[in-house]
Amino acid sequence: MLRTHELNVKQDVDSLFHPYTPLARQRETGPLVITRGDGVYVEDDQGRRYLEGMSGLWCTALGFSEPRLTEAAARQMNRLPYYQLFGGRANEPSIELSHRLIEKTRHLGMEKAMFANSGSEANDQAVKMIWYYFNAIGKPTKKKLIARERGYHGVTVMSASLTGLPGNHADFDLPIGERVLRTACPSFYHYAQPGETEAAFTNRIVSELEALILREGADTIAAFFAEPLQGAGGVIIPPPGYWAQVQALLREHDILLVADEVITGFGRTGQWFGCDTYQIQPDMMSLAKALSSSYLPISATLVSAKVYAGLTQGSTRNGLFSHGVTYAGHPVCAAVAIETLKIYEERDLVRHVQQIAPHFQQRLQAMTQHPMVHATRGIGLIGAMELVQDKASRRLFDPASGIVARVLSAGLEVGVIYRPLRDTMALCPPLIINSAQIDELFDKLTLALNMALADARHAGLMP
Ligand SMILES: Cc1ncc(COP(=O)(O)O)c(C=O)c1O
Protein backbone atom coordinates (compact mmCIF):
# COMPACT_ATOMS: atom_id res chain seq x y z
CA MET A 1 0.00 0.00 0.00
CA LEU A 2 1.35 3.41 -0.97
CA ARG A 3 1.51 5.79 1.95
CA THR A 4 -0.25 9.12 1.56
CA HIS A 5 -0.13 12.17 3.81
CA GLU A 6 -3.65 11.39 5.01
CA LEU A 7 -2.73 7.82 5.94
CA ASN A 8 0.37 9.06 7.78
CA VAL A 9 -1.70 11.53 9.79
CA LYS A 10 -4.39 9.01 10.66
CA GLN A 11 -2.04 6.27 11.80
CA ASP A 12 0.22 8.75 13.59
CA VAL A 13 -2.52 10.23 15.75
CA ASP A 14 -3.96 6.76 16.34
CA SER A 15 -0.78 4.93 17.32
CA LEU A 16 2.41 6.93 17.64
CA PHE A 17 3.35 8.18 21.11
CA HIS A 18 5.60 11.18 20.38
CA PRO A 19 8.50 12.15 22.61
CA TYR A 20 8.71 15.80 23.74
CA THR A 21 5.27 16.64 22.35
CA PRO A 22 2.10 18.15 23.86
CA LEU A 23 0.14 14.91 23.70
CA ALA A 24 -3.43 16.20 23.52
CA ARG A 25 -2.61 18.83 20.92
CA GLN A 26 -0.87 16.27 18.73
CA ARG A 27 -4.31 14.82 17.94
CA GLU A 28 -5.34 18.18 16.46
CA THR A 29 -2.11 19.29 14.81
CA GLY A 30 -0.98 15.89 13.55
CA PRO A 31 2.62 15.17 12.59
CA LEU A 32 5.07 16.83 10.24
CA VAL A 33 6.22 13.75 8.36
CA ILE A 34 9.68 13.98 6.85
CA THR A 35 10.19 11.45 4.09
CA ARG A 36 13.53 12.21 2.46
CA GLY A 37 16.74 14.14 2.87
CA ASP A 38 19.04 15.98 0.48
CA GLY A 39 22.14 17.66 1.88
CA VAL A 40 21.00 20.33 4.35
CA TYR A 41 17.40 19.97 3.16
CA VAL A 42 14.58 17.62 4.09
CA GLU A 43 11.26 17.03 2.36
CA ASP A 44 7.87 16.18 3.85
CA ASP A 45 5.16 13.79 2.70
CA GLN A 46 3.49 16.57 0.73
CA GLY A 47 6.63 17.37 -1.22
CA ARG A 48 7.52 20.55 0.71
CA ARG A 49 11.21 21.23 1.16
CA TYR A 50 12.84 22.71 4.25
CA LEU A 51 16.33 23.93 5.04
CA GLU A 52 17.04 21.98 8.24
CA GLY A 53 18.53 24.68 10.45
CA MET A 54 18.75 22.38 13.47
CA SER A 55 20.46 19.31 11.93
CA GLY A 56 17.48 17.31 13.21
CA LEU A 57 18.18 17.38 16.95
CA TRP A 58 21.57 19.17 16.76
CA CYS A 59 23.01 16.02 15.24
CA THR A 60 23.17 15.35 11.48
CA ALA A 61 26.49 17.08 10.94
CA LEU A 62 26.91 15.66 7.44
CA GLY A 63 23.38 16.51 6.35
CA PHE A 64 20.74 14.04 5.26
CA SER A 65 22.11 12.24 2.21
CA GLU A 66 25.74 11.23 2.66
CA PRO A 67 26.12 8.08 0.51
CA ARG A 68 29.38 7.00 2.14
CA LEU A 69 27.57 6.47 5.44
CA THR A 70 24.80 4.37 3.95
CA GLU A 71 27.40 2.32 2.05
CA ALA A 72 29.47 1.81 5.21
CA ALA A 73 26.35 0.56 7.00
CA ALA A 74 25.46 -1.82 4.17
CA ARG A 75 29.02 -3.19 3.94
CA GLN A 76 29.14 -3.94 7.66
CA MET A 77 25.58 -5.26 7.75
CA ASN A 78 26.50 -7.79 5.08
CA ARG A 79 29.74 -8.80 6.74
CA LEU A 80 28.74 -9.01 10.40
CA PRO A 81 25.43 -7.46 11.48
CA TYR A 82 25.96 -7.96 15.20
CA TYR A 83 28.48 -9.00 17.75
CA GLN A 84 28.88 -7.92 21.35
CA LEU A 85 31.75 -6.77 23.52
CA PHE A 86 30.86 -8.57 26.76
CA GLY A 87 33.34 -11.00 28.26
CA GLY A 88 36.28 -9.68 26.26
CA ARG A 89 34.67 -10.44 22.90
CA ALA A 90 35.01 -7.76 20.27
CA ASN A 91 34.14 -6.73 16.76
CA GLU A 92 36.54 -4.89 14.47
CA PRO A 93 34.56 -1.65 13.99
CA SER A 94 34.32 -0.98 17.71
CA ILE A 95 38.07 -1.58 18.14
CA GLU A 96 38.91 0.79 15.31
CA LEU A 97 36.41 3.40 16.47
CA SER A 98 37.73 3.39 20.04
CA HIS A 99 41.25 3.78 18.67
CA ARG A 100 40.24 6.73 16.50
CA LEU A 101 38.35 8.44 19.32
CA ILE A 102 41.25 8.11 21.74
CA GLU A 103 43.68 9.40 19.09
CA LYS A 104 41.43 12.44 18.73
CA THR A 105 41.12 13.07 22.48
CA ARG A 106 44.46 11.95 23.93
CA HIS A 107 45.55 15.59 24.21
CA LEU A 108 42.49 16.07 26.44
CA GLY A 109 43.62 13.20 28.64
CA MET A 110 41.30 10.46 27.40
CA GLU A 111 42.43 6.84 27.48
CA LYS A 112 39.50 4.43 26.97
CA ALA A 113 36.09 4.48 25.28
CA MET A 114 32.98 2.61 26.44
CA PHE A 115 30.14 2.63 23.92
CA ALA A 116 26.37 2.93 24.33
CA ASN A 117 23.45 4.07 22.18
CA SER A 118 22.44 7.57 23.20
CA GLY A 119 23.72 10.68 24.91
CA SER A 120 21.51 9.90 27.91
CA GLU A 121 23.09 6.49 28.29
CA ALA A 122 26.60 7.90 27.89
CA ASN A 123 25.93 10.20 30.85
CA ASP A 124 24.09 7.54 32.80
CA GLN A 125 27.00 5.15 32.58
CA ALA A 126 29.40 7.99 33.39
CA VAL A 127 27.58 8.36 36.73
CA LYS A 128 27.88 4.63 37.45
CA MET A 129 31.56 4.71 36.56
CA ILE A 130 32.13 7.65 38.89
CA TRP A 131 30.47 5.95 41.86
CA TYR A 132 32.32 2.71 41.14
CA TYR A 133 35.59 4.61 40.79
CA PHE A 134 35.39 6.38 44.15
CA ASN A 135 34.35 3.15 45.89
CA ALA A 136 37.29 1.36 44.28
CA ILE A 137 39.90 3.93 45.27
CA GLY A 138 38.71 4.03 48.88
CA LYS A 139 36.79 7.30 48.86
CA PRO A 140 33.26 5.91 49.18
CA THR A 141 31.81 9.11 50.63
CA LYS A 142 32.38 10.97 47.37
CA LYS A 143 28.98 10.45 45.72
CA LYS A 144 27.25 13.75 44.98
CA LEU A 145 27.14 15.19 41.48
CA ILE A 146 27.01 18.87 40.66
CA ALA A 147 25.09 19.92 37.56
CA ARG A 148 23.96 23.31 36.37
CA GLU A 149 20.68 25.14 35.95
CA ARG A 150 19.58 24.82 32.30
CA GLY A 151 22.08 21.99 31.76
CA TYR A 152 20.85 19.21 29.49
CA HIS A 153 22.21 15.72 29.93
CA GLY A 154 19.36 13.53 28.71
CA VAL A 155 16.19 11.87 29.89
CA THR A 156 16.97 8.53 31.52
CA VAL A 157 16.26 8.56 35.26
CA MET A 158 19.80 9.56 36.17
CA SER A 159 20.65 11.80 33.22
CA ALA A 160 17.30 13.61 33.59
CA SER A 161 18.18 14.12 37.24
CA LEU A 162 21.36 15.85 36.10
CA THR A 163 19.42 17.90 33.55
CA GLY A 164 18.59 21.30 35.03
CA LEU A 165 15.37 22.08 33.19
CA PRO A 166 12.13 22.02 35.22
CA GLY A 167 10.12 20.41 32.43
CA ASN A 168 12.27 17.29 32.61
CA HIS A 169 11.46 16.87 36.32
CA ALA A 170 7.82 17.90 36.74
CA ASP A 171 5.59 14.90 37.52
CA PHE A 172 8.39 12.45 36.66
CA ASP A 173 9.36 12.44 40.36
CA LEU A 174 12.82 13.71 39.45
CA PRO A 175 15.55 14.48 40.28
CA ILE A 176 16.03 11.16 42.02
CA GLY A 177 17.54 10.96 45.49
CA GLU A 178 19.74 13.49 47.23
CA ARG A 179 22.82 13.08 45.09
CA VAL A 180 22.39 15.88 42.58
CA LEU A 181 23.45 19.38 43.59
CA ARG A 182 22.52 22.32 41.38
CA THR A 183 24.72 25.27 40.56
CA ALA A 184 24.31 28.40 38.44
CA CYS A 185 23.91 28.59 34.70
CA PRO A 186 26.67 30.82 33.28
CA SER A 187 24.34 32.98 31.23
CA PHE A 188 25.30 36.61 31.63
CA TYR A 189 22.32 37.61 29.48
CA HIS A 190 19.78 35.92 31.75
CA TYR A 191 21.29 36.09 35.22
CA ALA A 192 23.60 39.11 35.52
CA GLN A 193 22.59 41.45 38.30
CA PRO A 194 21.93 45.11 37.43
CA GLY A 195 25.20 46.89 36.70
CA GLU A 196 27.26 43.70 37.01
CA THR A 197 30.16 43.29 34.57
CA GLU A 198 30.75 39.95 32.87
CA ALA A 199 33.87 39.41 34.98
CA ALA A 200 31.99 40.20 38.20
CA PHE A 201 29.18 37.88 37.15
CA THR A 202 31.68 35.07 36.53
CA ASN A 203 33.40 35.64 39.87
CA ARG A 204 30.04 35.61 41.62
CA ILE A 205 28.78 32.34 40.16
CA VAL A 206 32.13 30.62 40.71
CA SER A 207 32.10 31.84 44.34
CA GLU A 208 28.62 30.37 44.68
CA LEU A 209 29.97 27.07 43.37
CA GLU A 210 32.79 27.20 45.88
CA ALA A 211 30.36 27.95 48.70
CA LEU A 212 28.27 24.96 47.64
CA ILE A 213 31.32 22.67 47.68
CA LEU A 214 32.39 23.92 51.11
CA ARG A 215 28.86 23.66 52.50
CA GLU A 216 28.34 20.09 51.29
CA GLY A 217 31.94 19.03 51.95
CA ALA A 218 34.31 18.16 49.12
CA ASP A 219 34.62 14.66 50.58
CA THR A 220 30.97 14.07 49.60
CA ILE A 221 31.22 15.40 46.05
CA ALA A 222 32.28 13.15 43.20
CA ALA A 223 31.87 15.03 39.95
CA PHE A 224 30.76 18.10 38.05
CA PHE A 225 28.73 17.46 34.87
CA ALA A 226 28.67 20.20 32.26
CA GLU A 227 28.34 20.91 28.58
CA PRO A 228 31.21 23.12 27.34
CA LEU A 229 28.43 25.40 26.08
CA GLN A 230 24.84 24.68 27.07
CA GLY A 231 22.73 23.62 24.09
CA ALA A 232 19.14 22.72 24.90
CA GLY A 233 19.17 25.13 27.86
CA GLY A 234 19.25 28.00 25.35
CA VAL A 235 22.66 27.95 23.62
CA ILE A 236 24.40 29.50 26.60
CA ILE A 237 27.96 30.58 25.78
CA PRO A 238 30.14 30.66 28.91
CA PRO A 239 31.76 33.99 29.73
CA PRO A 240 35.54 34.38 29.30
CA GLY A 241 37.42 32.98 32.28
CA TYR A 242 34.51 30.86 33.49
CA TRP A 243 36.02 27.51 32.57
CA ALA A 244 39.49 28.33 33.92
CA GLN A 245 38.03 29.31 37.27
CA VAL A 246 35.67 26.35 37.51
CA GLN A 247 38.41 23.88 36.66
CA ALA A 248 40.80 25.32 39.23
CA LEU A 249 38.11 24.89 41.88
CA LEU A 250 37.30 21.32 40.88
CA ARG A 251 40.96 20.34 40.90
CA GLU A 252 41.47 21.87 44.31
CA HIS A 253 38.64 19.74 45.71
CA ASP A 254 39.36 16.49 43.85
CA ILE A 255 36.07 16.66 41.93
CA LEU A 256 35.96 14.92 38.55
CA LEU A 257 34.88 16.91 35.51
CA VAL A 258 32.61 15.25 32.97
CA ALA A 259 32.43 17.20 29.70
CA ASP A 260 29.13 16.46 28.02
CA GLU A 261 30.15 16.98 24.38
CA VAL A 262 27.00 15.43 22.94
CA ILE A 263 26.25 18.63 20.97
CA THR A 264 29.66 20.33 20.97
CA GLY A 265 31.72 17.36 19.81
CA PHE A 266 33.12 17.00 16.27
CA GLY A 267 33.53 20.52 15.00
CA ARG A 268 30.38 22.33 16.05
CA THR A 269 32.26 25.14 17.85
CA GLY A 270 35.01 25.42 15.21
CA GLN A 271 37.37 23.02 17.00
CA TRP A 272 37.14 19.26 17.21
CA PHE A 273 35.67 19.47 20.71
CA GLY A 274 34.15 22.12 22.94
CA CYS A 275 36.95 21.18 25.35
CA ASP A 276 39.45 22.49 22.77
CA THR A 277 37.50 25.72 22.29
CA TYR A 278 37.27 26.44 26.02
CA GLN A 279 40.56 24.82 27.15
CA ILE A 280 38.86 22.20 29.27
CA GLN A 281 40.82 19.19 30.56
CA PRO A 282 38.07 16.75 31.50
CA ASP A 283 38.29 13.45 33.39
CA MET A 284 35.54 11.99 31.25
CA MET A 285 33.69 12.92 28.06
CA SER A 286 30.25 12.02 26.71
CA LEU A 287 29.90 11.80 22.94
CA ALA A 288 26.93 11.02 20.68
CA LYS A 289 24.98 12.75 17.89
CA ALA A 290 27.66 13.90 15.38
CA LEU A 291 29.75 10.84 16.30
CA SER A 292 27.82 9.03 13.56
CA SER A 293 26.21 12.15 12.09
CA SER A 294 23.22 10.40 13.71
CA TYR A 295 22.76 8.02 10.78
CA LEU A 296 22.73 5.24 13.39
CA PRO A 297 22.52 5.47 17.19
CA ILE A 298 25.83 5.31 18.97
CA SER A 299 27.39 7.13 21.92
CA ALA A 300 30.57 6.86 23.93
CA THR A 301 31.82 7.62 27.41
CA LEU A 302 35.53 8.38 27.37
CA VAL A 303 37.58 8.11 30.56
CA SER A 304 41.05 9.24 31.57
CA ALA A 305 43.88 6.88 32.52
CA LYS A 306 43.37 7.78 36.18
CA VAL A 307 39.66 6.91 36.11
CA TYR A 308 40.26 3.75 34.11
CA ALA A 309 42.89 2.59 36.60
CA GLY A 310 40.37 3.02 39.44
CA LEU A 311 37.69 1.14 37.52
CA THR A 312 40.17 -1.65 36.84
CA GLN A 313 40.90 -1.89 40.57
CA GLY A 314 37.17 -2.14 41.31
CA SER A 315 36.67 -4.74 38.62
CA THR A 316 39.47 -6.85 40.10
CA ARG A 317 37.77 -6.66 43.49
CA ASN A 318 34.33 -7.54 42.08
CA GLY A 319 35.40 -10.15 39.57
CA LEU A 320 34.34 -8.12 36.53
CA PHE A 321 33.06 -4.69 35.56
CA SER A 322 29.36 -5.58 35.55
CA HIS A 323 28.01 -2.91 33.27
CA GLY A 324 27.24 -2.75 29.56
CA VAL A 325 24.33 -2.78 27.13
CA THR A 326 23.57 -5.31 24.43
CA TYR A 327 24.21 -2.85 21.64
CA ALA A 328 27.38 -1.27 23.06
CA GLY A 329 29.81 -1.06 20.16
CA HIS A 330 27.27 -2.41 17.69
CA PRO A 331 29.41 -3.12 14.62
CA VAL A 332 27.11 -1.43 12.09
CA CYS A 333 26.79 1.76 14.18
CA ALA A 334 30.53 1.74 14.83
CA ALA A 335 31.28 1.29 11.11
CA VAL A 336 29.12 4.30 10.31
CA ALA A 337 30.86 6.32 13.04
CA ILE A 338 34.29 5.39 11.64
CA GLU A 339 33.21 6.53 8.18
CA THR A 340 31.84 9.74 9.69
CA LEU A 341 35.19 10.48 11.36
CA LYS A 342 37.03 9.71 8.11
CA ILE A 343 34.81 12.19 6.25
CA TYR A 344 35.40 14.88 8.90
CA GLU A 345 39.13 14.43 8.41
CA GLU A 346 39.25 14.04 4.63
CA ARG A 347 37.04 17.08 4.05
CA ASP A 348 38.64 18.99 6.92
CA LEU A 349 35.22 19.90 8.22
CA VAL A 350 36.62 21.70 11.25
CA ARG A 351 38.41 24.10 8.91
CA HIS A 352 35.23 24.47 6.87
CA VAL A 353 33.39 25.48 10.06
CA GLN A 354 36.15 27.96 10.89
CA GLN A 355 35.87 29.45 7.42
CA ILE A 356 32.10 29.65 7.24
CA ALA A 357 31.31 30.51 10.88
CA PRO A 358 32.12 34.25 10.59
CA HIS A 359 29.42 34.57 7.92
CA PHE A 360 26.93 32.58 10.01
CA GLN A 361 27.69 34.62 13.11
CA GLN A 362 27.57 37.93 11.25
CA ARG A 363 24.13 37.11 9.80
CA LEU A 364 22.97 35.93 13.22
CA GLN A 365 24.14 39.09 14.92
CA ALA A 366 22.43 41.25 12.28
CA MET A 367 19.09 39.71 13.32
CA THR A 368 19.07 42.12 16.29
CA GLN A 369 17.93 44.76 13.80
CA HIS A 370 14.57 42.99 13.77
CA PRO A 371 12.02 44.53 16.19
CA MET A 372 11.42 41.14 17.87
CA VAL A 373 15.07 40.10 18.35
CA HIS A 374 16.68 41.55 21.45
CA ALA A 375 19.96 39.68 21.47
CA THR A 376 21.87 36.91 19.74
CA ARG A 377 24.80 34.74 20.69
CA GLY A 378 26.75 31.92 19.17
CA ILE A 379 30.04 30.36 18.23
CA GLY A 380 31.06 28.23 15.27
CA LEU A 381 27.88 26.89 13.66
CA ILE A 382 25.59 27.15 16.63
CA GLY A 383 23.63 30.19 17.72
CA ALA A 384 20.45 31.57 19.19
CA MET A 385 18.23 34.65 19.19
CA GLU A 386 16.24 36.03 22.10
CA LEU A 387 12.70 36.98 21.09
CA VAL A 388 11.01 39.77 23.02
CA GLN A 389 7.80 41.73 22.82
CA ASP A 390 9.55 44.88 24.01
CA LYS A 391 13.28 45.46 23.70
CA ALA A 392 13.59 48.25 26.27
CA SER A 393 12.00 46.27 29.12
CA ARG A 394 12.93 42.85 27.69
CA ARG A 395 9.30 41.83 28.17
CA LEU A 396 8.65 38.37 26.76
CA PHE A 397 5.61 37.33 24.76
CA ASP A 398 2.83 35.72 26.74
CA PRO A 399 2.86 32.07 25.54
CA ALA A 400 -0.91 32.33 25.19
CA SER A 401 -0.40 34.97 22.47
CA GLY A 402 1.04 32.23 20.26
CA ILE A 403 3.60 34.63 18.76
CA VAL A 404 6.71 32.52 19.48
CA ALA A 405 4.88 29.45 18.16
CA ARG A 406 3.98 31.53 15.12
CA VAL A 407 7.67 32.17 14.39
CA LEU A 408 8.09 28.41 14.15
CA SER A 409 5.00 27.74 12.02
CA ALA A 410 5.82 30.67 9.73
CA GLY A 411 9.29 29.15 9.30
CA LEU A 412 7.70 25.92 8.11
CA GLU A 413 5.53 27.89 5.68
CA VAL A 414 8.57 29.55 4.12
CA GLY A 415 10.66 26.35 4.23
CA VAL A 416 13.04 26.51 7.18
CA ILE A 417 13.32 24.56 10.44
CA TYR A 418 14.75 25.87 13.70
CA ARG A 419 13.99 25.17 17.35
CA PRO A 420 12.25 27.25 19.98
CA LEU A 421 13.62 26.84 23.52
CA ARG A 422 11.22 28.96 25.57
CA ASP A 423 11.76 32.42 24.01
CA THR A 424 15.07 31.51 22.46
CA MET A 425 15.27 30.40 18.83
CA ALA A 426 18.16 27.99 18.35
CA LEU A 427 20.06 27.39 15.13
CA CYS A 428 22.46 24.51 14.58
CA PRO A 429 22.66 23.67 10.86
CA PRO A 430 24.54 20.73 9.39
CA LEU A 431 28.27 21.42 9.36
CA ILE A 432 28.31 20.96 5.58
CA ILE A 433 26.21 24.10 5.04
CA ASN A 434 27.65 26.57 2.52
CA SER A 435 27.58 30.34 2.37
CA ALA A 436 24.57 30.63 0.03
CA GLN A 437 22.61 28.24 2.25
CA ILE A 438 23.47 30.32 5.31
CA ASP A 439 22.00 33.32 3.48
CA GLU A 440 18.93 31.29 2.61
CA LEU A 441 18.56 30.24 6.25
CA PHE A 442 18.65 33.80 7.56
CA ASP A 443 16.57 35.25 4.71
CA LYS A 444 13.83 32.72 5.43
CA LEU A 445 14.12 33.29 9.14
CA THR A 446 13.64 37.02 8.56
CA LEU A 447 10.56 36.32 6.43
CA ALA A 448 9.13 34.13 9.19
CA LEU A 449 9.85 36.76 11.84
CA ASN A 450 8.11 39.37 9.69
CA MET A 451 5.03 37.13 9.44
CA ALA A 452 4.97 36.73 13.23
CA LEU A 453 5.55 40.48 13.64
CA ALA A 454 2.55 41.22 11.41
CA ASP A 455 0.43 38.97 13.64
CA ALA A 456 1.79 40.62 16.79
CA ARG A 457 0.95 44.05 15.38
CA HIS A 458 -2.48 42.89 14.30
CA ALA A 459 -3.13 41.66 17.83
CA GLY A 460 -1.99 45.02 19.21
CA LEU A 461 1.02 43.45 20.96
CA MET A 462 3.65 45.51 19.17
CA PRO A 463 3.75 49.01 17.68
C1 LIG B 1 24.42 17.89 25.83
C2 LIG B 1 23.50 16.73 25.70
N1 LIG B 1 23.69 15.65 26.47
C3 LIG B 1 22.90 14.57 26.38
C4 LIG B 1 21.85 14.54 25.49
C5 LIG B 1 20.96 13.34 25.44
O1 LIG B 1 21.20 12.64 24.28
P1 LIG B 1 20.12 11.58 23.75
O2 LIG B 1 18.91 12.35 23.34
O3 LIG B 1 20.84 10.91 22.62
O4 LIG B 1 19.86 10.64 24.87
C6 LIG B 1 21.63 15.64 24.66
C7 LIG B 1 20.52 15.63 23.68
O5 LIG B 1 20.17 16.63 23.10
C8 LIG B 1 22.46 16.77 24.77
O6 LIG B 1 22.25 17.85 24.04
PDBQT file of the ligand as one rigid body, heavy atoms in Angstrom, charges set to zero:
ROOT
HETATM    1  C1  LIG A 501      24.419  17.890  25.831  1.00  0.00    +0.000 C 
HETATM    2  C2  LIG A 501      23.502  16.726  25.701  1.00  0.00    +0.000 A 
HETATM    3  N1  LIG A 501      23.690  15.655  26.468  1.00  0.00    +0.000 NA
HETATM    4  C3  LIG A 501      22.900  14.573  26.377  1.00  0.00    +0.000 A 
HETATM    5  C4  LIG A 501      21.848  14.535  25.495  1.00  0.00    +0.000 A 
HETATM    6  C5  LIG A 501      20.963  13.339  25.437  1.00  0.00    +0.000 C 
HETATM    7  O1  LIG A 501      21.196  12.638  24.276  1.00  0.00    +0.000 OA
HETATM    8  P1  LIG A 501      20.121  11.577  23.752  1.00  0.00    +0.000 P 
HETATM    9  O2  LIG A 501      18.912  12.354  23.337  1.00  0.00    +0.000 OA
HETATM   10  O3  LIG A 501      20.836  10.907  22.623  1.00  0.00    +0.000 OA
HETATM   11  O4  LIG A 501      19.857  10.645  24.874  1.00  0.00    +0.000 OA
HETATM   12  C6  LIG A 501      21.626  15.639  24.656  1.00  0.00    +0.000 A 
HETATM   13  C7  LIG A 501      20.516  15.627  23.682  1.00  0.00    +0.000 C 
HETATM   14  O5  LIG A 501      20.174  16.625  23.098  1.00  0.00    +0.000 OA
HETATM   15  C8  LIG A 501      22.456  16.766  24.770  1.00  0.00    +0.000 A 
HETATM   16  O6  LIG A 501      22.253  17.853  24.038  1.00  0.00    +0.000 OA
ENDROOT
TORSDOF 0
